[in-house]
Every structure is written in structure tokens, then in C-alpha cells.
Amino acid sequence: MALQVQTAYDAYTRFKQDISDVSDADFIDWCRWLHNFTYRYYLGVEPNNFFTTQAYTVTTSPSTQTLPSTLKQMTQFGTGLYTVSNSVATEDQLPYTGRGSSIRGYYLDGSNIVFTGVTDEIFSMVFVPKLTQIDALTDYFTIDTTDTGKDVISDEWLQDFVIKALDVMYTQWDENPGAEGFADARFIRTLTDFLSNIRRTPGVYGLEDSSLNF
């Protein structure tokens, strides 16, 4: 279930008993930093959990079209441009070419994607999206900060991850080195637990076909 920043604020207030000296702006900053930090680590473990698609219809060559505003990158295995046949994306991946090329493929040009050597085809772009930044107590720890977005941090991690992370930032803000050391140690332990519980894509292994050996 999506975790709201306000819920984290209320829980941390109960944890510390009193954070009246912390402004809403400071607390929102801490949550934004935690959101970005967690997403960065999450992508390093299993980016596939956040893959997003964008459809492109190409009728002429070359064809210049706008990239998704949410595009972060296409460097992980499984991302890229895939041919769509009968409304279903295939495993046929469009190669990356370059400016002025007439070979079937595509290249990126600023905020645009340019298709080369392609006519009358449909493609599905698979990419890792940017993270929408938290800027209000009403936002959520999800990819787009809405309650329907993909969880970056779900509510089940409120006590065992979010509270401990916020406490590290509070002790830094409070300029309490002794407390910061303990808070940081607690957070490192829960970070390891959080990362180990991320749902991963099962490993796939090719099986050797020995039928032609006989």
C-alpha cells in the first residue's frame, strides 16, 4: 500500500514525541532525499520493477518524434525499442544507429527520438522512468508521488526503514554527532533488510539442446 509523507510525519512525531522545532519544509526535504536515495538503490537491485512503455507509430523515414517526458534512461537489460506485431511487442529489438543513417534503427536527439530506415511500423519503447519529486505532505513515496503509482517505499516499511532513515537526517539537522552515529548504524541494518526484500525477476538459464548430437 502506498505510503504518504503525512503518515511518515505523524509516525515520526510519535517516535520522537516532539518535533515541533522541525518545519514542514525541512521534513519534506528529508522525505525527498530519502525518496531519491531509495529509488537509486532500488534501480541498482531490480530496475525491471519500474519499467515503463511508450508506443511509437512510424510511417516515414526519417521520423522525428518526442521522447517521453518521464524518460530517465534505457541502459538496463530489457529496455529499448521493440517491434510490435498484431498489437503485441516482440523480441525483435530496434538497433541504435546515428545521425544521417539510412539503416533501420533509431537515435536520440535531445528531447526527440529519430527513427531511420523505418516505414509503416509500430514500436514499444521500454525505459526506466524519472522519479517525480516529493514537495508536499500529501505526496506519496511512489514513482509519481500519487497513491496509485508504483511503490518506491510501501507502508510496510514505515517503522523498519522510513523512521530510521528520518532519524539519521534529524540527528544531522540537530547537530548531535553521538546520536547520529547510533541512528546511522540502525539505518544501515534496515537498509540491508529492505534491499534483500525487493522482488527480483527470476533468473533464466538456457538449456542445451542435445537432440542434434545423435
Order of alpha helices (4+ residues) and beta strands (2+ residues): alpha-alpha-beta-beta-beta-beta-beta-beta-beta-beta-alpha-alpha
